[in-house]
Amino acid sequence: MLFHVRMDVAIPHDLEPNHREDLVATERKRALELQHTGVWRHLWRVVGCYSNISIFDVDTNDGLHAILESLPLYPYMTIEVTPLAQHPSDVSVAVGPR
């Protein structure tokens, strides 16, 4: 099941700088792990924002929720999730495999 996920990050400005660095480094490590497993299929930065647009491939809503909660920056995120379904006019559906 594919999900379009927007994550907006708002780390408090008064967070201790070393803690902030550690959080960002562990977030990057976790994101790379999820990408290498194929669960986090696409990751794009939103220009001008501390935000991203991502595509996740997860079996269930609860599975996606668990993954998002596992992100070190989760407590500082506002997240918007949109489940995706195949569109009948998608060229890969209309034409078939290439």
Helices and strands as residue ranges (DSSP letters): E 2-9, H 17-37, E 40-45, E 51-57, H 61-69, G 74-76, E 77-84, H 91-95
